[in-house]
């Protein structure tokens, strides 16, 4: 009997999993971000140290940091 993909995945994921997200973050491009000298790497590593799985950047009136880092 051929097992379905969902049956295979159930063995790989034995139960529910919690994810750690921050849906409201800012970068130095936002006027109210206090540490203007932080680098993109330092900014991201701070979230990684907190074991964040996902961050959403919600800068004020700017996408400058995305252009800079991309």
C-alpha positions in Angstrom: 0.0 0.0 0.0 1.3 3.4 -1.0 1.3 6.0 1.9 0.0 9.4 1.2 2.3 12.5 1.5 0.3 13.6 4.6 0.9 10.3 6.4 4.7 10.6 5.7 4.7 14.2 6.9 2.9 13.1 10.1 5.9 11.0 11.1 8.3 13.8 10.3 6.2 16.3 12.4 5.0 14.3 15.4 2.9 17.1 16.8 2.2 20.8 16.8 5.1 23.2 16.8 5.4 26.7 18.3 7.0 29.4 16.2 8.4 32.6 17.6 7.5 35.7 15.4 7.9 39.4 15.9 5.4 41.2 13.6 6.4 44.7 14.5 10.1 45.6 14.3 12.0 48.6 13.1 15.5 49.2 11.6 17.7 52.3 11.8 15.8 53.6 8.7 12.9 54.5 11.1 13.1 57.9 12.7 12.4 56.4 16.1 15.0 53.6 16.1 17.5 54.5 18.8 20.6 52.7 17.7 21.4 54.3 14.3 24.9 52.8 14.0 23.8 49.1 14.1 24.7 47.1 11.0 22.3 44.9 9.2 24.2 41.8 10.4 24.0 43.0 14.0 20.3 43.8 13.7 19.5 40.3 12.4 21.8 38.5 14.9 20.0 40.2 17.8 16.8 38.4 16.6 18.6 35.2 16.0 20.0 35.2 19.5 16.4 35.5 20.7 15.6 32.4 18.6 13.1 34.3 16.4 11.8 32.3 13.5 10.4 35.3 11.6 10.5 39.1 11.8 8.4 41.6 10.0 10.0 45.0 9.4 7.5 47.9 9.9 9.7 50.9 9.3 8.1 54.4 9.2 7.9 55.9 5.7 11.0 54.2 4.5 12.3 51.1 2.7 15.9 52.5 2.7 17.3 49.7 4.8 15.9 47.0 2.5 17.6 48.7 -0.5 20.8 49.0 1.5 20.9 45.4 2.7 19.6 43.7 -0.5 
